[in-house]
Amino acid sequence: MVAALSLGVAVGVTAVLAIDTVRFGPAVRDVLSVARAGDPLPFYTGWLTGLGVVGWISAATTGVFAGALLWRCGERRAGRALVLGGLVSAAMGADDLFMFHDGVLAERGVPEWVTLVVLGAAAALWGLTHVRVLLSGREAVLLVLAGVWFAHSLIVEVVEGLYFHEEASKAAAIVCWTVWFWVRAVRALRQVPSGVPAQLSTS
């Protein structure tokens, strides 16, 4: 179901942009980039980026909270995986929100690709060091699909003529990524013995 939703997001955003790029293009661009270009600023400028940041921060808070709870309950490997994944999500969200790779750092001489490589390396390191935990359960397909969508969004910048718009692919990736954290958080809470949360809050 989530996989179908992510595909729907990618198709929908791409289709809307294909219908009228000039009119709907601002929705998938950052407000600052639209303003600098001197283009009109409709009320929906940057909406897709804003929704993406909401997804990143949602994944971050969910991962850190559930991971910390698991850690305190003795499930240290699973807890560490969620906490670190939450921190990676927070870094991704901060980059989108404050435009680090294409704004702040770029203006100070740091190439965009350097920042993206650092973020990608952090995500890859997290994935490789916790691969058993991350790929356990049926929801693991969401994490794999998120990686595929992210890869597509990067390739689109270099290769023209691919099926989905760069921002559409990224939005689809964030959907899969965020839902994966939600599912893992629910599982973590179900694993916590009855009465433990109350004990932790008073310890």
Helices and strands as residue ranges (DSSP letters): H 2-19, H 21-24, G 25-28, H 31-37, H 47-72, H 76-98, I 100-104, G 106-108, H 112-129, H 131-134, H 140-156, H 166-191, H 196-202
